[in-house]
Amino acid sequence: MILYPQDQLQHHDFTKFNVMKPRLLEAVDRMLAEDIARLMAMIPVEEAASNKENAVIRGGAFDGVMNDSTVFGFKRGEGADAGAGDPDWIVAKDRFKYDQLFDNLNPVDGKITGSAAKHEMLKSKLPNSVLGKVWKMSDIDKDGMLDADEFALAMHLINIKLDGNDLPNDLPEHLVPPSKRGFQA
């Protein structure tokens, strides 16, 4: 038999619980409003310092591991590198989800506005700096709008980041939508 929280709470006498202390609530509220925000602002600084430290690993077992030139390279086949060398566009495997989202954004002439795309992308709760990078890589024809392929690419890149992987600085060739390959903006 499964006991749900409300079933378990029926047997408790809430009159015996301690009264909430207003000063304690104020302290917790202040911590959430100020201290957490200050700590969150420190994370990018710490991540940058950590990335610099990790980039200088040299020698011994680490020789050649960070080299992407081999099929057994560091993080080969993960994140933005997934699908490299495959004949099919990796984004296509989740395309049905992305196309449903795209259609719900009311495209006009097969494209959605930057505003509509932004509204959908913000749902990921990723920082604006990351979403800006995603936009820059996804708007391949640089028209300020996204077609279905570009939108699918944007959603794919967002999911790469949400899965804990880093985004590349430039869009890898294998992630360029087949309809945009060879396109120069």
N, CA, C and O of each residue as an XYZ file, in Angstrom:
740
protein
N       0.839     -1.182      0.000
C       0.000      0.000      0.000
C       0.882      1.244      0.000
O       1.817      1.353      0.793
N       0.584      2.152     -0.872
C       1.356      3.383     -0.980
C       0.715      4.449     -0.102
O      -0.485      4.710     -0.191
N       1.538      5.061      0.747
C       1.049      6.171      1.571
C       1.501      7.475      0.938
O       2.694      7.698      0.735
N       0.559      8.315      0.635
C       0.860      9.622      0.073
C       1.060     10.620      1.197
O       0.549     10.411      2.297
N       1.787     11.695      0.952
C       2.070     12.670      2.009
C       0.811     13.166      2.726
O       0.828     13.331      3.946
N      -0.275     13.406      1.994
C      -1.470     13.894      2.673
C      -2.036     12.850      3.623
O      -2.613     13.209      4.650
N      -1.881     11.534      3.299
C      -2.339     10.481      4.207
C      -1.503     10.469      5.478
O      -2.031     10.265      6.571
N      -0.216     10.684      5.338
C       0.667     10.687      6.490
C       0.423     11.897      7.373
O       0.558     11.809      8.593
N       0.065     13.025      6.777
C      -0.150     14.260      7.541
C      -1.444     14.225      8.351
O      -1.577     14.981      9.313
N      -2.391     13.378      7.994
C      -3.656     13.305      8.722
C      -3.463     12.897     10.175
O      -4.307     13.209     11.015
N      -2.397     12.224     10.483
C      -2.169     11.695     11.825
C      -1.338     12.623     12.712
O      -0.965     12.240     13.821
N      -1.049     13.808     12.253
C      -0.242     14.759     13.013
C      -1.126     15.844     13.613
O      -2.096     16.290     13.000
N      -0.766     16.261     14.839
C      -1.472     17.349     15.506
C      -0.679     18.628     15.279
O       0.355     18.848     15.909
N      -1.171     19.469     14.376
C      -0.456     20.675     13.997
C      -0.458     21.737     15.100
O       0.307     22.699     15.026
N      -1.283     21.581     16.095
C      -1.300     22.547     17.204
C      -0.056     22.408     18.064
O       0.272     23.319     18.825
N       0.640     21.285     17.956
C       1.850     21.058     18.757
C       3.113     21.568     18.052
O       4.196     21.546     18.638
N       2.984     22.022     16.811
C       4.135     22.549     16.098
C       4.522     23.903     16.672
O       3.669     24.640     17.166
N       5.809     24.231     16.608
C       6.281     25.532     17.068
C       5.723     26.638     16.181
O       5.511     26.449     14.983
N       5.491     27.791     16.792
C       4.996     28.943     16.070
C       6.138     29.501     15.211
O       7.291     29.528     15.642
N       5.804     29.946     13.985
C       6.807     30.523     13.113
C       7.307     31.843     13.699
O       6.521     32.660     14.179
N       8.603     32.032     13.653
C       9.199     33.241     14.201
C       9.402     34.244     13.071
O      10.120     33.954     12.115
N       8.777     35.428     13.165
C       8.886     36.420     12.087
C      10.329     36.822     11.783
O      10.670     37.027     10.618
N      11.182     36.941     12.799
C      12.570     37.341     12.552
C      13.317     36.266     11.771
O      14.151     36.570     10.919
N      13.006     34.996     12.071
C      13.635     33.907     11.328
C      13.183     33.930      9.868
O      13.998     33.742      8.965
N      11.910     34.156      9.636
C      11.399     34.253      8.275
C      12.044     35.418      7.522
O      12.369     35.293      6.342
N      12.226     36.542      8.200
C      12.870     37.696      7.584
C      14.320     37.374      7.211
O      14.801     37.757      6.145
N      15.005     36.659      8.117
C      16.404     36.299      7.844
C      16.506     35.368      6.638
O      17.394     35.526      5.800
N      15.592     34.394      6.552
C      15.596     33.470      5.419
C      15.252     34.215      4.131
O      15.870     33.985      3.092
N      14.271     35.103      4.203
C      13.882     35.893      3.040
C      15.040     36.766      2.555
O      15.277     36.873      1.352
N      15.757     37.387      3.485
C      16.904     38.225      3.136
C      18.006     37.372      2.503
O      18.650     37.788      1.540
N      18.213     36.180      3.055
C      19.232     35.288      2.506
C      18.884     34.914      1.065
O      19.750     34.930      0.190
N      17.619     34.577      0.822
C      17.210     34.205     -0.531
C      17.312     35.375     -1.504
O      17.681     35.196     -2.665
N      16.985     36.562     -1.028
C      16.983     37.733     -1.900
C      18.376     38.294     -2.154
O      18.659     38.758     -3.259
N      19.241     38.259     -1.165
C      20.538     38.922     -1.286
C      21.706     37.944     -1.377
O      22.482     37.980     -2.333
N      21.825     37.081     -0.391
C      22.995     36.212     -0.317
C      23.067     35.222     -1.477
O      24.126     35.035     -2.077
N      21.933     34.589     -1.789
C      21.930     33.620     -2.883
C      22.254     34.316     -4.203
O      23.022     33.798     -5.014
N      21.660     35.501     -4.414
C      21.937     36.245     -5.652
C      23.413     36.585     -5.759
O      23.991     36.483     -6.841
N      24.032     36.988     -4.658
C      25.454     37.318     -4.656
C      26.286     36.072     -4.956
O      27.253     36.137     -5.714
N      25.909     34.936     -4.359
C      26.644     33.697     -4.604
C      26.483     33.221     -6.046
O      27.440     32.739     -6.652
N      25.288     33.353     -6.589
C      25.059     32.938     -7.974
C      25.889     33.775     -8.948
O      26.355     33.271     -9.970
N      26.066     35.045     -8.625
C      26.867     35.915     -9.488
C      28.329     35.490     -9.496
O      29.058     35.795    -10.441
N      28.761     34.795     -8.464
C      30.152     34.368     -8.360
C      30.435     33.104     -9.181
O      31.592     32.827     -9.496
N      29.404     32.341     -9.528
C      29.602     31.064    -10.212
C      30.341     31.214    -11.535
O      31.300     30.478    -11.766
N      29.938     32.144    -12.428
C      30.683     32.247    -13.697
C      32.165     32.550    -13.499
O      33.004     32.070    -14.261
N      32.489     33.346    -12.480
C      33.885     33.677    -12.206
C      34.639     32.418    -11.789
O      35.756     32.174    -12.247
N      34.022     31.620    -10.917
C      34.664     30.392    -10.465
C      34.785     29.378    -11.598
O      35.795     28.683    -11.701
N      33.745     29.288    -12.463
C      33.809     28.365    -13.587
C      34.932     28.747    -14.540
O      35.641     27.879    -15.049
N      35.094     30.038    -14.779
C      36.161     30.496    -15.674
C      37.528     30.136    -15.099
O      38.411     29.677    -15.824
N      37.699     30.344    -13.798
C      38.968     30.004    -13.153
C      39.195     28.493    -13.213
O      40.317     28.042    -13.443
N      38.138     27.716    -13.006
C      38.242     26.264    -13.053
C      38.617     25.789    -14.446
O      39.443     24.888    -14.595
N      38.010     26.393    -15.478
C      38.326     26.001    -16.856
C      39.780     26.282    -17.186
O      40.410     25.499    -17.898
N      40.330     27.387    -16.682
C      41.738     27.704    -16.932
C      42.639     26.677    -16.264
O      43.641     26.247    -16.836
N      42.267     26.281    -15.026
C      43.076     25.294    -14.314
C      43.045     23.952    -15.030
O      44.076     23.291    -15.156
N      41.855     23.541    -15.505
C      41.721     22.249    -16.166
C      42.414     22.229    -17.525
O      42.803     21.162    -17.999
N      42.573     23.375    -18.151
C      43.156     23.436    -19.486
C      44.665     23.203    -19.471
O      45.248     22.937    -20.523
N      45.305     23.293    -18.324
C      46.757     23.181    -18.287
C      47.243     21.797    -17.866
O      48.407     21.648    -17.494
N      46.385     20.788    -17.915
C      46.812     19.432    -17.565
C      47.758     18.946    -18.644
O      47.416     18.934    -19.826
N      48.950     18.547    -18.230
C      49.969     18.135    -19.191
C      50.711     16.897    -18.663
O      50.843     16.688    -17.457
N      51.179     16.105    -19.597
C      52.097     15.032    -19.267
C      51.437     13.728    -18.865
O      50.238     13.669    -18.596
N      52.259     12.676    -18.833
C      51.824     11.368    -18.374
C      50.629     10.833    -19.141
O      50.586     10.863    -20.371
N      49.659     10.345    -18.379
C      48.474      9.734    -18.976
C      47.617     10.734    -19.735
O      46.754     10.339    -20.518
N      47.847     12.040    -19.512
C      47.025     13.054    -20.160
C      47.554     13.459    -21.538
O      46.875     14.185    -22.265
N      48.738     13.006    -21.904
C      49.285     13.346    -23.219
C      48.382     12.801    -24.314
O      48.109     11.602    -24.365
N      47.924     13.677    -25.181
C      47.116     13.267    -26.320
C      45.651     13.043    -26.025
O      44.862     12.908    -26.959
N      45.251     12.998    -24.759
C      43.864     12.730    -24.423
C      42.968     13.893    -24.806
O      41.832     13.678    -25.229
N      43.454     15.125    -24.668
C      42.654     16.294    -24.980
C      42.665     16.596    -26.469
O      42.055     17.570    -26.909
N      43.350     15.773    -27.246
C      43.452     15.992    -28.676
C      42.204     15.443    -29.359
O      41.895     14.261    -29.211
N      41.484     16.277    -30.102
C      40.264     15.873    -30.781
C      40.536     15.155    -32.094
O      39.592     14.738    -32.765
N      41.791     14.999    -32.476
C      42.077     14.479    -33.805
C      41.900     12.968    -33.896
O      41.938     12.427    -35.001
N      41.710     12.272    -32.792
C      41.515     10.831    -32.853
C      40.070     10.487    -32.525
O      39.366     11.269    -31.886
N      39.636      9.324    -32.963
C      38.269      8.898    -32.657
C      38.097      8.590    -31.178
O      36.969      8.506    -30.692
N      39.213      8.420    -30.446
C      39.142      8.168    -29.016
C      39.498      9.408    -28.212
O      39.878      9.304    -27.046
N      39.379     10.578    -28.823
C      39.732     11.838    -28.180
C      38.849     12.142    -26.985
O      37.805     11.521    -26.786
N      39.281     13.092    -26.209
C      38.590     13.546    -25.004
C      37.178     14.001    -25.332
O      36.988     14.869    -26.183
N      36.194     13.428    -24.669
C      34.763     13.742    -24.848
C      34.299     13.582    -26.293
O      33.355     14.250    -26.715
N      34.939     12.722    -27.041
C      34.561     12.478    -28.428
C      33.181     11.843    -28.459
O      32.929     10.870    -27.748
N      32.299     12.378    -29.265
C      30.966     11.802    -29.395
C      29.961     12.291    -28.368
O      28.838     11.789    -28.322
N      30.341     13.267    -27.538
C      29.442     13.803    -26.524
C      29.116     15.255    -26.848
O      29.852     15.924    -27.573
N      28.008     15.729    -26.303
C      27.645     17.134    -26.448
C      27.551     17.551    -27.896
O      26.919     16.874    -28.707
N      28.177     18.664    -28.223
C      28.137     19.192    -29.588
C      28.897     18.299    -30.561
O      28.720     18.417    -31.773
N      29.732     17.416    -30.052
C      30.505     16.520    -30.907
C      29.693     15.298    -31.330
O      30.077     14.594    -32.263
N      28.566     15.040    -30.648
C      27.729     13.892    -30.994
C      27.256     14.038    -32.433
O      26.834     15.114    -32.857
N      27.332     12.960    -33.162
C      26.887     12.962    -34.552
C      27.955     13.300    -35.558
O      27.718     13.209    -36.762
N      29.141     13.694    -35.090
C      30.227     14.001    -36.026
C      30.598     12.728    -36.778
O      30.816     11.678    -36.172
N      30.667     12.828    -38.072
C      31.027     11.673    -38.885
C      29.840     10.805    -39.276
O      29.990      9.908    -40.106
N      28.659     11.046    -38.700
C      27.470     10.281    -39.064
C      26.891     10.840    -40.367
O      26.977     12.043    -40.614
N      26.311      9.988    -41.189
C      25.733     10.490    -42.434
C      24.454     11.308    -42.208
O      24.123     12.178    -43.013
N      23.738     11.027    -41.110
C      22.487     11.733    -40.824
C      22.737     12.895    -39.880
O      23.635     12.848    -39.039
N      21.938     13.931    -40.030
C      21.999     15.106    -39.152
C      21.492     14.692    -37.777
O      20.347     14.258    -37.652
N      22.318     14.816    -36.747
C      21.993     14.366    -35.392
C      20.729     15.045    -34.860
O      19.991     14.438    -34.082
N      20.472     16.259    -35.253
C      19.308     17.012    -34.774
C      18.010     16.346    -35.234
O      16.983     16.479    -34.569
N      18.041     15.643    -36.342
C      16.842     15.032    -36.912
C      16.212     13.992    -35.991
O      15.015     13.726    -36.097
N      16.992     13.401    -35.094
C      16.418     12.350    -34.244
C      15.354     12.889    -33.279
O      14.474     12.132    -32.869
N      15.410     14.152    -32.912
C      14.395     14.765    -32.051
C      13.567     15.797    -32.808
O      12.885     16.621    -32.200
N      13.630     15.749    -34.119
C      13.010     16.768    -34.949
C      11.499     16.880    -34.738
O      10.947     17.978    -34.811
N      10.824     15.755    -34.476
C       9.371     15.804    -34.314
C       8.972     16.706    -33.148
O       7.964     17.408    -33.228
N       9.753     16.694    -32.063
C       9.464     17.572    -30.917
C       9.693     19.029    -31.288
O       8.882     19.899    -30.972
N      10.786     19.278    -31.951
C      11.132     20.644    -32.313
C      10.139     21.218    -33.324
O       9.794     22.398    -33.259
N       9.682     20.384    -34.255
C       8.727     20.851    -35.254
C       7.385     21.187    -34.621
O       6.724     22.136    -35.042
N       6.975     20.418    -33.613
C       5.723     20.730    -32.907
C       5.828     22.089    -32.223
O       4.916     22.910    -32.320
N       6.938     22.323    -31.536
C       7.151     23.621    -30.890
C       7.148     24.742    -31.924
O       6.521     25.783    -31.731
N       7.854     24.512    -33.013
C       7.964     25.517    -34.070
C       6.579     25.878    -34.615
O       6.256     27.055    -34.770
N       5.772     24.865    -34.903
C       4.431     25.104    -35.453
C       3.546     25.862    -34.471
O       2.708     26.663    -34.886
N       3.723     25.618    -33.166
C       2.941     26.327    -32.145
C       3.326     27.800    -32.033
O       2.596     28.584    -31.428
N       4.459     28.180    -32.607
C       4.917     29.571    -32.545
C       4.412     30.394    -33.731
O       4.850     31.524    -33.945
N       3.484     29.814    -34.498
C       2.840     30.507    -35.616
C       3.824     31.101    -36.622
O       3.900     32.320    -36.775
N       4.572     30.244    -37.304
C       5.512     30.770    -38.301
C       4.778     31.457    -39.450
O       3.671     31.069    -39.824
N       5.413     32.471    -39.993
C       4.911     33.180    -41.164
C       5.927     32.973    -42.279
O       7.114     33.248    -42.103
N       5.465     32.492    -43.411
C       6.346     32.180    -44.542
C       7.475     31.240    -44.118
O       8.605     31.363    -44.591
N       7.155     30.289    -43.209
C       8.120     29.279    -42.792
C       9.166     29.756    -41.805
O      10.170     29.077    -41.590
N       8.943     30.934    -41.194
C       9.926     31.452    -40.231
C       9.214     32.027    -39.017
O       8.074     32.485    -39.103
N       9.910     31.995    -37.878
C       9.399     32.651    -36.678
C      10.288     33.846    -36.367
O      11.472     33.868    -36.704
N       9.696     34.826    -35.723
C      10.447     36.037    -35.381
C      11.444     35.745    -34.270
O      11.336     34.742    -33.563
N      12.393     36.620    -34.132
C      13.351     36.503    -33.035
C      12.655     36.571    -31.697
O      13.060     35.894    -30.752
N      11.609     37.380    -31.600
C      10.861     37.525    -30.356
C      10.176     36.217    -29.970
O      10.221     35.815    -28.808
N       9.549     35.557    -30.927
C       8.883     34.280    -30.653
C       9.903     33.216    -30.255
O       9.671     32.442    -29.326
N      11.028     33.182    -30.958
C      12.078     32.214    -30.639
C      12.636     32.482    -29.243
O      12.863     31.555    -28.465
N      12.853     33.763    -28.937
C      13.395     34.134    -27.625
C      12.463     33.676    -26.515
O      12.909     33.133    -25.504
N      11.173     33.896    -26.707
C      10.190     33.491    -25.698
C      10.294     31.992    -25.413
O      10.240     31.576    -24.256
N      10.442     31.192    -26.451
C      10.554     29.741    -26.288
C      11.907     29.361    -25.674
O      11.978     28.480    -24.817
N      12.968     30.024    -26.112
C      14.306     29.702    -25.623
C      14.471     30.050    -24.147
O      15.193     29.364    -23.424
N      13.804     31.112    -23.698
C      13.905     31.516    -22.293
C      13.326     30.476    -21.350
O      13.674     30.448    -20.169
N      12.453     29.627    -21.853
C      11.869     28.561    -21.020
C      12.942     27.601    -20.513
O      12.725     26.892    -19.531
N      14.085     27.574    -21.168
C      15.178     26.687    -20.743
C      15.823     27.159    -19.445
O      16.495     26.387    -18.761
N      15.615     28.439    -19.108
C      16.207     29.060    -17.913
C      17.734     29.144    -17.987
O      18.405     29.297    -16.966
N      18.270     29.044    -19.197
C      19.707     29.230    -19.380
C      20.002     30.726    -19.360
O      19.132     31.530    -19.695
N      21.214     31.109    -18.973
C      21.571     32.535    -18.949
C      21.480     33.159    -20.342
O      21.658     32.484    -21.356
N      21.202     34.447    -20.366
C      21.093     35.166    -21.633
C      22.361     35.053    -22.464
O      22.300     35.018    -23.693
N      23.511     34.995    -21.800
C      24.769     34.886    -22.546
C      24.832     33.567    -23.322
O      25.329     33.530    -24.447
N      24.331     32.495    -22.723
C      24.312     31.189    -23.392
C      23.290     31.211    -24.526
O      23.563     30.741    -25.630
N      22.104     31.765    -24.239
C      21.067     31.823    -25.272
C      21.493     32.707    -26.445
O      21.148     32.429    -27.594
N      22.237     33.765    -26.154
C      22.764     34.607    -27.225
C      23.725     33.837    -28.116
O      23.725     34.003    -29.335
N      24.535     33.002    -27.504
C      25.473     32.171    -28.257
C      24.708     31.158    -29.115
O      25.054     30.919    -30.272
N      23.661     30.569    -28.525
C      22.823     29.619    -29.264
C      22.200     30.322    -30.472
O      22.198     29.790    -31.583
N      21.670     31.529    -30.235
C      21.049     32.280    -31.340
C      22.056     32.553    -32.451
O      21.762     32.365    -33.631
N      23.240     32.995    -32.061
C      24.268     33.352    -33.047
C      24.632     32.151    -33.916
O      24.850     32.297    -35.118
N      24.697     30.974    -33.316
C      25.041     29.783    -34.092
C      23.852     29.271    -34.903
O      24.040     28.685    -35.969
N      22.629     29.485    -34.409
C      21.445     28.920    -35.057
C      20.923     29.752    -36.217
O      20.417     29.199    -37.193
N      21.036     31.068    -36.127
C      20.544     31.939    -37.202
C      21.599     31.954    -38.310
O      22.332     32.928    -38.478
N      21.656     30.871    -39.046
C      22.722     30.653    -40.013
C      22.688     31.678    -41.142
O      23.739     32.144    -41.584
N      21.493     32.035    -41.614
C      21.413     33.007    -42.699
C      21.390     34.449    -42.191
O      21.286     35.385    -42.983
N      21.485     34.626    -40.887
C      21.617     35.950    -40.238
C      20.508     36.927    -40.647
O      20.764     38.108    -40.885
N      19.258     36.408    -40.724
C      18.137     37.274    -41.085
C      17.310     37.709    -39.875
O      16.291     38.381    -40.031
N      17.742     37.328    -38.675
C      17.019     37.720    -37.462
C      15.770     36.896    -37.213
O      14.982     37.213    -36.322
N      15.584     35.847    -37.991
C      14.451     34.950    -37.838
C      14.974     33.518    -37.947
O      16.084     33.283    -38.422
N      14.145     32.561    -37.494
C      14.559     31.161    -37.580
C      13.558     30.374    -38.407
O      12.350     30.475    -38.194
N      14.065     29.587    -39.355
C      13.196     28.643    -40.047
C      13.170     27.358    -39.220
O      13.800     27.293    -38.165
N      12.459     26.351    -39.681
C      12.293     25.116    -38.908
C      13.632     24.432    -38.612
O      13.836     23.916    -37.513
N      14.547     24.426    -39.597
C      15.855     23.803    -39.387
C      16.674     24.569    -38.355
O      17.289     23.974    -37.470
N      16.677     25.885    -38.475
C      17.446     26.708    -37.534
C      16.867     26.608    -36.124
O      17.614     26.568    -35.146
N      15.542     26.566    -36.019
C      14.904     26.429    -34.711
C      15.243     25.082    -34.090
O      15.551     25.011    -32.900
N      15.192     24.016    -34.877
C      15.550     22.685    -34.378
C      16.996     22.682    -33.886
O      17.305     22.098    -32.848
N      17.871     23.332    -34.633
C      19.268     23.442    -34.222
C      19.383     24.186    -32.893
O      20.126     23.766    -32.006
N      18.653     25.280    -32.756
C      18.692     26.050    -31.504
C      18.250     25.188    -30.331
O      18.892     25.198    -29.281
N      17.168     24.448    -30.494
C      16.672     23.587    -29.413
C      17.690     22.484    -29.093
O      17.880     22.123    -27.932
N      18.335     21.959    -30.129
C      19.364     20.930    -29.924
C      20.532     21.495    -29.109
O      21.009     20.855    -28.171
N      20.983     22.687    -29.473
C      22.091     23.307    -28.745
C      21.706     23.594    -27.294
O      22.519     23.416    -26.386
N      20.474     24.035    -27.078
C      19.999     24.274    -25.713
C      20.031     22.977    -24.919
O      20.455     22.968    -23.763
N      19.589     21.886    -25.526
C      19.600     20.602    -24.826
C      21.007     20.112    -24.541
O      21.243     19.465    -23.521
N      21.938     20.411    -25.425
C      23.342     20.062    -25.168
C      23.799     20.755    -23.888
O      24.419     20.132    -23.025
N      23.495     22.027    -23.771
C      23.899     22.791    -22.583
C      23.163     22.309    -21.345
O      23.765     22.189    -20.278
N      21.869     22.030    -21.469
C      21.089     21.545    -20.323
C      21.577     20.182    -19.851
O      21.419     19.833    -18.681
N      22.170     19.413    -20.761
C      22.727     18.104    -20.383
C      24.096     18.232    -19.714
O      24.715     17.228    -19.360
N      24.564     19.471    -19.542
C      25.818     19.696    -18.820
C      27.048     19.773    -19.692
O      28.169     19.790    -19.184
N      26.859     19.819    -20.989
C      28.002     19.914    -21.908
C      28.243     21.362    -22.298
O      27.334     22.190    -22.241
N      29.464     21.659    -22.691
C      29.813     22.994    -23.160
C      29.380     23.157    -24.604
O      29.340     22.195    -25.371
N      29.060     24.384    -24.958
C      28.767     24.694    -26.345
C      30.062     25.076    -27.046
O      30.947     25.669    -26.431
N      30.180     24.744    -28.319
C      31.382     25.143    -29.059
C      31.361     26.647    -29.309
O      30.306     27.276    -29.236
N      32.510     27.216    -29.599
C      32.571     28.635    -29.939
C      31.976     28.898    -31.311
O      31.339     29.929    -31.531
N      32.181     27.979    -32.223
C      31.634     28.070    -33.567
C      30.858     26.797    -33.849
O      31.181     25.733    -33.320
N      29.832     26.907    -34.684
C      29.003     25.756    -35.013
C      29.811     24.730    -35.804
O      30.329     25.037    -36.877
N      29.917     23.499    -35.268
C      30.632     22.450    -36.011
C      29.909     22.134    -37.321
O      28.684     22.224    -37.405
N      30.664     21.772    -38.315
C      30.112     21.507    -39.651
C      29.004     20.454    -39.617
O      28.026     20.572    -40.355
N      29.138     19.429    -38.776
C      28.133     18.364    -38.758
C      26.808     18.803    -38.134
O      25.805     18.106    -38.285
N      26.781     19.934    -37.441
C      25.531     20.445    -36.863
C      24.817     21.429    -37.789
O      23.665     21.784    -37.539
N      25.478     21.868    -38.841
C      24.837     22.761    -39.801
C      23.703     21.976    -40.469
O      23.930     20.874    -40.967
N      22.482     22.533    -40.485
C      21.377     21.823    -41.137
C      21.713     21.513    -42.591
O      22.316     22.337    -43.279
N      21.328     20.337    -43.059
C      21.633     19.987    -44.457
C      21.149     21.033    -45.456
O      21.783     21.246    -46.490
N      20.011     21.695    -45.145
C      19.476     22.705    -46.063
C      20.328     23.974    -46.090
O      20.162     24.816    -46.974
N      21.238     24.111    -45.123
C      22.048     25.334    -45.032
C      23.528     25.090    -45.345
O      24.330     26.023    -45.309
N      23.882     23.876    -45.643
C      25.292     23.574    -45.898
C      25.754     24.277    -47.162
O      25.114     24.210    -48.212
N      26.879     24.948    -47.029
C      27.426     25.715    -48.140
C      26.892     27.126    -48.193
O      27.252     27.896    -49.083
N      26.024     27.482    -47.232
C      25.440     28.815    -47.199
C      26.420     29.781    -46.547
O      26.987     29.471    -45.499
N      26.627     30.938    -47.149
C      27.485     31.962    -46.577
C      26.655     33.212    -46.341
O      26.123     33.790    -47.289
N      26.537     33.643    -45.065
C      25.759     34.849    -44.759
C      26.567     36.082    -45.056
O      26.085     37.198    -44.863
